[in-house]
Amino acid sequence: MCEEWNKSHATSYPDQIFSELILRYEEPNPAQRWDSPLFTIIYDDVDLPIDEIWACLTNTKTKPHQSTAQRSATSPDSLYELERGTQDVISTIAAQAQGAGGSIKIPGVQQVSLSRNLINDRRWRFLLTVSH
């Protein structure tokens, strides 16, 4: 019956695509959340459950679950953690620079002279950029 219906329309699927669609068909299962509520309507059914369908669409309150619940983009203490982490990095760099006469060697970069003020300035600029 489906093949006849498909062939009777001007915008029908080609035979190969139609056959592949039939192979991919999964029968709805009312036990599955995404198939529920399930309204079975036969092709030539004249008594459609319009009121029940409308009630499901308009009166049902859905509960958020893992895939639909909106999560916070970051944890409440993420800025604190970022600040603490960058401070640890700055302290390590400053200690290295102090032991090397105020400069450090970064592979692939020219030797850089660093002051603690310059490093902290860059750190605060970074934190301000990230927090907004």
C-alpha positions as CSV (number, residue, x, y, z in Angstrom):
1,M,0.0,0.0,0.0
2,C,2.9,2.4,0.8
3,E,4.6,1.8,-2.5
4,E,1.4,2.5,-4.4
5,W,0.8,5.7,-2.4
6,N,4.4,6.8,-3.1
7,K,4.2,6.1,-6.9
8,S,0.9,7.9,-7.2
9,H,2.4,11.3,-6.2
10,A,4.3,13.6,-8.5
11,T,7.1,14.1,-6.0
12,S,7.6,10.4,-5.1
13,Y,10.8,8.9,-3.9
14,P,12.9,6.9,-6.4
15,D,12.5,3.1,-5.9
16,Q,15.9,2.6,-4.4
17,I,15.5,5.4,-1.8
18,F,12.0,4.2,-1.0
19,S,13.3,0.6,-0.4
20,E,16.0,2.0,1.9
21,L,13.5,4.0,3.9
22,I,11.4,0.9,4.4
23,L,14.5,-1.0,5.7
24,R,15.2,1.8,8.2
25,Y,11.7,1.9,9.5
26,E,11.4,1.3,13.3
27,E,8.0,0.4,14.7
28,P,7.0,2.8,17.4
29,N,7.2,1.4,20.9
30,P,5.0,3.1,23.6
31,A,7.5,1.9,26.3
32,Q,10.1,4.3,24.9
33,R,9.9,7.9,26.2
34,W,10.2,9.5,22.7
35,D,7.4,7.3,21.3
36,S,5.0,8.2,24.2
37,P,2.2,9.0,24.1
38,L,1.6,6.9,21.1
39,F,-1.5,7.4,18.9
40,T,-2.0,4.7,16.4
41,I,-3.9,5.9,13.4
42,I,-4.8,3.5,10.6
43,Y,-4.6,4.9,7.0
44,D,-8.4,4.9,6.4
45,D,-9.4,5.7,10.0
46,V,-12.2,8.2,10.2
47,D,-12.4,8.6,13.9
48,L,-9.2,10.4,14.8
49,P,-8.4,11.1,18.5
50,I,-8.0,14.9,17.8
51,D,-9.0,15.9,21.3
52,E,-6.5,13.5,23.0
53,I,-3.7,14.7,20.7
54,W,-4.5,18.3,21.3
55,A,-4.6,17.7,25.1
56,C,-1.1,16.0,24.9
57,L,0.3,18.9,22.9
58,T,-1.1,21.7,25.1
59,N,-1.6,20.3,28.6
60,T,1.4,18.1,29.2
61,K,4.1,19.5,31.4
62,T,7.4,18.0,30.5
63,K,10.0,17.3,33.1
64,P,13.5,18.3,32.3
65,H,16.0,15.5,32.1
66,Q,19.7,15.1,31.3
67,S,19.4,15.9,27.6
68,T,17.1,18.9,28.0
69,A,17.9,20.4,31.4
70,Q,19.9,23.6,31.0
71,R,23.2,23.4,32.7
72,S,25.3,26.2,34.0
73,A,28.1,27.0,31.6
74,T,30.6,27.1,34.4
75,S,30.7,26.2,38.0
76,P,30.2,29.0,40.6
77,D,33.8,28.9,41.6
78,S,35.4,28.6,38.2
79,L,36.7,32.2,38.1
80,Y,38.4,31.6,41.5
81,E,39.9,28.3,40.2
82,L,41.1,30.1,37.1
83,E,42.6,32.9,39.1
84,R,44.3,30.5,41.5
85,G,45.7,28.4,38.6
86,T,47.1,31.4,36.7
87,Q,48.6,32.7,40.0
88,D,50.5,29.4,40.3
89,V,51.7,29.6,36.8
90,I,52.8,33.3,37.3
91,S,54.7,32.3,40.5
92,T,56.5,29.5,38.8
93,I,57.5,31.8,35.8
94,A,58.6,34.6,38.2
95,A,60.7,32.1,40.2
96,Q,62.3,30.8,37.0
97,A,63.0,34.4,35.7
98,Q,64.4,35.5,39.0
99,G,66.9,32.6,39.0
100,A,67.9,33.4,35.4
101,G,68.6,37.1,35.9
102,G,65.1,38.3,35.1
103,S,64.7,36.4,31.8
104,I,63.5,33.0,30.8
105,K,63.9,30.9,27.7
106,I,60.7,29.6,26.0
107,P,61.4,27.0,23.2
108,G,60.7,28.6,19.9
109,V,60.5,32.2,21.3
110,Q,63.2,34.7,21.7
111,Q,64.5,35.3,25.2
112,V,62.0,37.4,27.1
113,S,62.7,39.8,29.9
114,L,59.9,39.6,32.4
115,S,59.0,41.6,35.5
116,R,56.5,40.4,38.0
117,N,54.4,43.6,37.3
118,L,54.3,42.8,33.5
119,I,53.3,39.2,34.2
120,N,50.5,40.2,36.6
121,D,49.3,42.8,34.2
122,R,48.9,40.2,31.5
123,R,47.3,37.8,33.9
124,W,44.6,40.3,34.9
125,R,43.9,41.2,31.3
126,F,43.4,37.5,30.6
127,L,41.1,37.0,33.6
128,L,39.0,40.1,32.7
129,T,38.7,38.8,29.1
130,V,37.7,35.3,30.3
131,S,35.2,36.5,32.9
132,H,33.1,38.6,30.5
